Amino acid sequence: MGRKLSALVAFAAAAAAAAAQTPPPAASQADASGVALVKFSWDKERVNWERDPFGGPVENFDEMRVRARNEKRIDDAKRGGGQDVDRIRREARADSALLEIARRKGPPRYGFRYKLSVKNDGAKAVKELDWDYVFTDAATGEELGRHKFTSEGRVPAGKAKEFSFFIPNPPTLRVSAYALDSKNERAGLQEQVVLVRVLYEDGTVWQKH
């Protein structure tokens, strides 16, 4: 009986030592940034032909915003050491190619609205968010589309806010801007939002690594 009790005590001591050496789980993205992703969605919306936001040969507001966002991302990457500059430039060229294809095909019948709702669980008010809406193939995990957004708008501590963008770019090339087939186009798509950067009102920044 004494040997059994000693063995049990030794086993418990070894288990406690192993548990003490096990590192705690990594903090979640929301824990680190203070910003929790509440919900996100996208929808296809019919363009109002009387005031088509995508028509015309001159760069429109949404095209300008896409270009400005990509230029900002490239500048930020350069200041941060330049590791992602080539990737961001490739993505910027892909954005430009999609816009050019849409322009050649004529005015699209539909645009796309991307929404994100967040809650500020941190102690500091948020001033600006960078976030990516990512689409992957549900079967293979291959990334099919990624849209990068910068949302400006104050989110006080403890408060929630929804951000929305309406742009000509579809989630992936599988989704048409010229026909309504949302049910079939969503089939096989997996989607997520990745919080990339948070600018707080006091000037400090959280950056995803």
LINFEN-V460014 format. One record per run of one state. SS is the DSSP state (helix for helix, strand for strand, loop for the rest). FROM is the first residue (numbers start at 1). TO is the last residue. If there is no record, write none. Layout:
SS;FROM;TO
SS;FROM;TO
//
This chain:
loop;1;1
helix;2;21
loop;22;28
helix;29;33
loop;34;34
strand;35;46
loop;47;48
helix;49;51
loop;52;60
helix;61;79
loop;80;84
helix;85;104
loop;105;109
strand;110;120
loop;121;125
strand;126;137
loop;138;142
strand;143;155
loop;156;159
strand;160;167
loop;168;181
helix;182;186
loop;187;188
strand;189;200
loop;201;204
strand;205;207
loop;208;209
//
